[in-house]
């Protein structure tokens, strides 16, 4: 292992999601509904969408809450901070 020098004022690169979720455009209090397609399992959809929002939030200092919406057959994500 080789440890490099300490560097100052190195900018953190902007996070780019591989999937086009609207996380960057969301303000606190906004929510987005992501509908399940065809026979897609709601739990599997939540297992994909939830971590994507959390990962983006960890990298940008934002917080998200993800819940199943069985009545509408999808997942809703809120930006909370």
Beta strands, then each sheet from edge to edge (+ up, - down):
strand 1: 31-35
strand 2: 64-69
strand 3: 74-79
sheet 1: 1+ 3- 2+
end
